[in-house]
């Protein structure tokens, strides 16, 4: 009997790259449940990937000389690569409006209303904007979000009461939306479970598999539909509403219900006819147009390329502390090994060993309250506990940090990078930004009592301890603050005061 239901059609083949023929090392703790974490040497693999790079700005991230087991010679060579990277960066890292997916302004205005309209949720009590709010730079300010059933916005959001109270925290931190419309974006979600692909005949490899509808404009449009069908995010629980009940049968059964809710509101129906050339009557509106409208809003509203760092690329000096921090970022600290390119992300997956807590992202055949990260999507043992590198643009505004929001400040997150194991030993659940939910308190910390699982996650850590002076740390923070867009909190459309459904706007 298979442990996991496989797709109904063949899956994509992974890209083949040359690997070191030496045997891969497997940690002793991986014997439990046969969850292995391969520690393969990556020199040849990095060299092969280097040949694919179109611009010099990406070179430094291919030399992970902070990777455990790196030789002194490799560290020296990569130090030179990072120095070269520092020189090359200003010439190639600028962003302009032409770097983004184009979007129709009328569709964006429609998407703005839908983004904040609770009509899209099963119980009509939460919107996209609840967890990605303008007042919180497109996030919610919480380590783990409070979804369907909660009350309020941001760090002050409460878990609700009585029959409407939440039954589970959202397993992961609400990711920021900045620059999702950039043409270079190729993977979405902390575990990368959404990519462009022809595997299912609809243009995307997503959790909805072959049931994701055709006609979605881009990755952001596909992403926008998925929270609508997530039980603890927006759908609600089975037997509470028709949307949740339909999802219980099959994910795509819910979308026609949501689309009908929207298009039968007169104002929405008229706006869809006006915004989409192929829509002549409101009854032609489907979930595809809803997803595309949401994407038009997200991809235009959350663009960011007007920071002090962008001014620096045009020739204006950075403040002294930020300038020193830039040097630390691209040389001593080797941050650009992963946070590379104009978006400051390699869009790849790395195991940093962040403190585990919360309900985890469980799987049907793996009910442990843990989050195995990329492996949950790929089913490859070497991907266990790896998560996508986040973009650092506007990072100073979008804490807490990490896939589960384990650290509330940039300084705490930087210190974790410098010595993950030491950081793990000192971290407590009080460090997370978690509104109190007494009936979930036991779940919040249960995984931390599993010594074998904790050892397994520790063994997966990819980065080695590294020293920075206190001054370097503060300068690095100053540089990260220099990545904040000067208009980050003053967006083109912002939050609407009202929405066509008449439901309250958070």
N, C-alpha and C positions, 0 to 999 in steps of 0.2 A: 504494500500500500504506500503510495507516495506521500511524503510529508507535506508537500505544498502543491496546490493546483497549478499546473503549468498553462501558459497561454495556449489557445486553441490553434494557433498557427506558428510556424517556425520562428525562432528568435534570431536576432542579429548575431553575426559572428564578431568577436572582439578583434580589434586591430592587432596584428601580429608584429612584435618588435623583438630584436635580438636580445637574449638574456644571458647572463653569465652562466656558463655550464656548471659551475661549482654547486654543490648541493645546498639547498636552502635550509636555514636553521628554523626549527620549530621549538617554541618555548615549552618548558615542562608543564606549565599550568594549563596548556591547551589540551591536555589529555582528557579533561572533563568534558563530556558531551562531544568530544572530537572537534572542538572549535579551535582550529589552528590559526595562528597568526604568523604568516611567513615573513621572514626577515631577509629577503633576497637582496644581494648587492645590486645596485642600480646603475652602475657607471655606463655600461653599454646601452642600457635602455635610455638613459638620459641623452647619450650621444645620438642615438637613432631619432629621438624626438626633436633634438636640436636641428637636424637636417630639414625638418618640416617647417621651421619657424620663418615667417615672412619679414619680421622686423627685428632689429637689434635689441629693442627694449625688452624682449622676452628672454634674452639669453641667460641672465643671471639666475632665474628661477630653476634652470635645469641643473644647477650645481648645488645640491643639498649638502653642503659641508657641515651642517649641524646635525645631519642624520647620524643616528647611532652607528658606530663602527667605522666612520669615515677615517681614512688614514691622514697622517700629518701632511703628506705630499698633496693629497686631494684638497685638504683645507687651504694649503698655500696657493694652489692653482685657482681655487674658487675665490680666494680673497682677491686675486688679480682680476678675475671675471667681474666681481662686484665693483671694483674700482672702475673698470671699463664701463660697467652699467651706469655708474654715477655720472660719468662724463657724457654718455650717449643719451641719457634720459630726456633732457630738455628738448632735443631735436625731434623726438618721435612720439611723445606721450600726450599731446594736446587733444582736447575733445572740442567738437563744434556741433552745431545743430544738425549738420549733414550726417553725423554719425548715428542718428537715431532712425528707427522705423517711422515712416511718415504716417500721419493719422488725420482723419477728417475732423475739423473743428466741431461740426454739428454732432458727430458721433461722440466726441469727447465730452461735450456738454451733456449729452444724454447719459453717458457713462458716469459722470459726476453724480447725477441724481440717483442712479441705480446703486452706485458705490455706497451711498449713505441711506439707502431705502431698505428697511427691514422686511419689505415684501418678499425679498429673495430668500428669507429664512423660513424654515418649516413652521415654527410657531410665531412668526412675525415679531420677533423680539431681539434680533441682532442683525447688524449689517456688516459689510466688509469694513466700513470705516470705524466700527467699534474697536477692532483690534489693530487697525492701521489708520490711526486718527491724525489729522493735521496738527492738532495741538501737541502731539508727541512724535513729530517728524516721521509719520508713517508707520509707527509701531504703537505698542501699548505701555511701555515702561515696566513691564512685568517679566520675571524670569520665565514663568510658564503661564500662559494666558488663561483667563476665565471666559469660556465660550458661552454657548447657548444656556440660558437660565440665569446668567449673572446680571448684575445691575450696576450701571455707571460706566465710566470710561477711565482708562489709564491706571496708574498705581492705586487709585482709590476705588477701583471696581470691586464689588463684593460678590460672593458666590450665590446670592439669592436665598430664599427661604421657602420652607414648606415643600409642596409638591413640585415647585418650579426650581428648587435648588439644584446646583450642578451635581452631577454624579461622578465627574472625573475632571481633573485639570487637563488642559491641552498639553500633550506630551512634549512639545518643543516650543522654543522661543519664537514669537512672531517676527519673521524676518522683515527687514526694511525693504521698501519698494524702489529705492533710488536706482535709477539708470537701468531698470529692467527692459526698457525699450531700446537700449543701445544695441547696435547691429552685431556686436561681438558676443552678446549673451547666448550661450548654447545649452545651458543646463539650469534648472530651477529646482528649488527646495533643498533643504539641508542634506538630504541623501541623494540628490540628483535624480529623483524618480520621474522627472519630466524632461524629455529632450525631443528635438526634431528627428523624425524617423518615418520611414515608409513601412515599418514592420506590420502595422495593423491596417494599412490602406487609408488612414485618415490624416497622415502627416505627422503623427506624434507617437512616441513611446511613453505612455502614461499609465497611472493606476487604473484608469478606465478602460485600458486595452482597446479591443475592437469596438467597444460601445461608445467611445468618444465620437461625437458627430463630425462629419466632414464639413469643410467650409470655414473653419476657424482661421483667422488671419495670421496668427503668430503664437509663440510660446506663451505669451502673457494672456492671450484669449483662452487658451487651453487651461492654464493655471487658474484663471478666474472662476471656472466652473466647478473645480474640485471641492473647495470649501463648502459649496452649497449642498454637497452630498455627504459631508462628514458629520457623523452623529453628534459629536460633542462640540463641534465648531458652529454649524449653522442649521443643520437638518433637524435636530431634536431626536427624541427617542421613539421607537416604534410604538404605535397605538396612540401617540399624541397628536399626530397630524398626517394628512394624506401624503405629504412629501416623504417623511420618514418611512411610512408604510410602503411606499413604492420602492424606495431604495432597498428596503429589506428583501424585496423580490429580485431586483436588478438595478444597478446604478442608473442606467439611462431611462428607467421608467419615471424618474422624478422630474426630469427636465421639461417635458411637455406640460406638466402641472404648473411649474414655476413660470414658464413662458405664457401660459394662459392667464395666470394671475396678473402679469405685467401688461400684456397687450389689451386686456379688457378694461384697463383704466384709460379713459378717453385721452387724457393729456399725453400719456406714454404712447398710445397708438398713433396719435398725430405726429409725435416727434420721430418715431421710427419711420413713418412714411416720408417725412421730410429729410431724414438723415441718410437713408439707404436707397440708392437708385433702383434696386430690384424689388423693393417693397412698395406695392401699390395700395394695399389694404392692411389694416391692423391684424387681421386674422392670418396673415402670412408670416408674422413674426414668430421666430423659433428661438430656442436657447442659443443658437449660433449667433444671431444678431445681438442678443444680450451679452454674450461673451465678447464679441468684437467691440461693442460699445464700451464695456468695462475696460478692455485693453486700450482703446483709444484714449480713455481718460488716464489710465495708469502710466502709459508710455509717454504722455506729454506732461502730465502733472508733476512727475517725480524725476525730472531731468536735473542733473547737477554737474555743472562744469564752470562755475563762477566763484571759485574759492581763492584764497591767497596763494595756494599752490599753483593754480592755473595762471594767476598773475605772474608768479615766478617763472613759469614756462615761457611767458611772453617777455621776460626780461626785467621784471620788477623784483627787487630783493625781498626775501622773507625776513620777518623779525629775527633777531639774532638767535634766540633760543630755538625757534623753529628751523632756522638754517642749520644749527648744530644738530638738531634732531633729524633732519633730512640726511645728513652725513651718517649718523648712527643707523638710521633705517636701512640705507643702501650698502653700508659696509659692515661695521662691527656686529650689529644685531642680525644681519642677514634676513631681515623681514621680507625683502623682495624675492627670496627663494620661493615664496608662495604668494605673497601679496604683490603681484607684478602687473605690468601693463597699465594703461590709462585708467582702468577701473580698480586697480590694486587688488586683483584676484587672478589666480591661475585657473579658477573654475575646476579645480581638481579636488581630491579628497585626501585628508590627512588625519592621523590619529594623535590627538594632543593629550588624551587622558583627562578630560574635564571631569570634575566630580559628578558622580551619578546620583540622581535623586528623581523623585516624581514617579508617575505611573509608567514611564518608559513607553516606547513605541512597540507594543507587543504585536505578535503575529499569531494567526489562528493555531499554529502548531507549536508556538513558543510563548506561553503565557507569562513567562518571567517578566517582572516590571523593569526591564532593561531596554536599552536602545543600542542596537548593533550597527547603526549608521548605514553606510553605503552597502554593507553586506545584505541588508534587508531588501535592497533592490536587485543587486547583482547575483546574490547567492554564492559569491566567491569568498572563500575563507580569508584571503589576503585583504579583503575590504572591510573586515570587522572593525567596528568602532572608528571608522573614518568618516569625516564630515566635510562638506564642501567649504572651501575657503571663501569667507564673506568678503565683499567689497568693503574698502575702508572709507569711501567717500561719505562724508557726514557721520562718520563713526562716533564722533564725540556727542552726537545728539541721539543715538539709537541704542543706548544701553538698556538693560543688562546685556552681557556679552557671552558668546558661545552658543552652541546649538540648543542648550537648555537654559541659557541665561544665568549660568552659575556665578558669574562675577558682576557686581554692580558698577564697577568703575574701570576705566582704561588702565589705571595703574595696577589694579589687582589682576587684570587679564595679562598685562605685560609680564608681571612677576611670575605668573603661572608658566608662561612660555620659557622663562629663564630656568626654572627648575620645577617641572611638572610633578615629580614625586614628592618633593618637599611641600609644594602647594597643596597637594592632595591630603597630606597628613594634617595640615593646619586648618583645612576648610571645614566649616560646619553649616548645617542647614540654615542657620541664622544669617549667613552671608548672602543668601538668595533673596530676591524680592518676591515674596510669596504672600499674598493676602491670606489671613488665617481661615482655614477651612477645617474645623475640628474633626468632622467625620471622614476626612481624607488624610489626617495627620499620620496615621500608621502607614499608609501607602507612600507618602512622601519620602520616608526614610527606609522602607523595607529592603530595598536592594542593597543598601549599605551594610546590612547585617550578613550578607552572603560573602564570606571571606574568599571563597574560590572565585566567584565572579569578579570581585574587586581585584584579585591578583591577576586574573585574565585580562582585565581592562588595563591594568598597570603595565603588563608585559607588552601590550600592543603599542605603547607610546613610541613615536618615531623620532622625536627630537631629544637631543642630549642636553644636559645642564650647561648653562652658559652664564658668564659674569658680565654685568654692566654696572657702572658706578651709579650712585644715586643721582648725580648730575646728568648722566646719560639717560636715565629713565625719565627724568623730568623734561629733558630736551626732546625725547621721543614723544612724550605726551603733547608737547608744544607743537611738534610737527603734525601729529594726528589732528590736533585742533585746527591746523592750517588747511586741512582737507574739507573744512566745513564751508558749504556754499553760503555766500553772503545773503542770498535770498531764500535760504532753506525753509524758513518759517513764514515766508510770504509767497505762496504759490500762485500760479496763474488763475486758477478757478477757486480753489479753497473748498471749505465746507459749506454746503447750501443750508439756508435757514429752514427751508421746508422741502418736502418731496411730494410727488404727485399722489402717492398712496394716502397721504394724510397722517401716516404714522410718525411718531416723534423722532427727531434727528438727534443722535447722541452728540 
